């Protein structure tokens, strides 16, 4: 039996998400995530679902003659031209809650690894058979320290709840969060300068926008508390990598951990990757079995809802429905 709709997956998603799509649509996989390929292969599909690789650009949207919905398997929307989609009346659905706990876990894991120098000690022992490294890699305690969260949305709040288990004092900078919400969670809202000056660990959890692009640059890094640690599991463009490299080399920062990069994948000769006080992971904070399944199923269900002319649960551009009664 011929299915009514066609869905293009830019990257593979969990099979449970594919099963949801398969009930109503023929599922196809893009041969490449390049713009030129997506322009061609999205031309006659009803839906496109994108993860991290590639971009659903204005050009892709303009050439997708039958496109009814764009699905973002994840939280960030920086690889979808939201304005173009809205201008063309195309709903964009995403998964803002599906990976919260996984990213929060990863953030805490990076924080502990930075403080205790676990990766460095592991490689020194397993690769170089160097037992005396225990005297070289003397760490610092996480317990009781100050944690500064730049961005206090779902993930930032989940990180703060975990940090409370370490009796950390948690500061947060987020101009879109009320003081009453922060107080209820036991977190102090402060300005960015105060956060940088007082925090022993600074962790980034804000979306990438024109306002947050390179918001942590040379000026901000010069303010940061001496020997603090920087963690970024949000988006690479928020941090000026060249400026971070400079303060790491100077010893202003004790260390940094990155799961995201300004360019992904990062260039092999990215100087940050060569530093011994940097921990780098390949944009995998949300990559747990549980989160990948939740993201796949969540985005698939909302894509199917739109294809069936129903209102999705997680809509990134609700303005497209403002003229629709009862939407």
Protein Blocks (a to p, Z undefined) as FASTA:
>chain_A
ZZfbdcddfbdcdfklmmmmmmmpccdddfbfcfklmmmmmmmccbdcdfkeocddfklm
mmmmkbcbdcdedjblklccfklmmmnopacdddfklmmmmmmmmmmmmmmmmmnommmm
mmmmmmnopaklmmmmccddfehpacddehjafklmmmmmmmmmnopacddddfkbcfkl
mmmnopacddfklmmmmpmbdcdfbdcdfklgokbcfklmmmpcghiacddfkbfklpcf
klmmmmmmnomagbdcdfbdfbdcddfklmklmpckbccdehillmcfklmmmmmmmmmm
mmmmmmnopacfbdcblmlmmmpghZZ
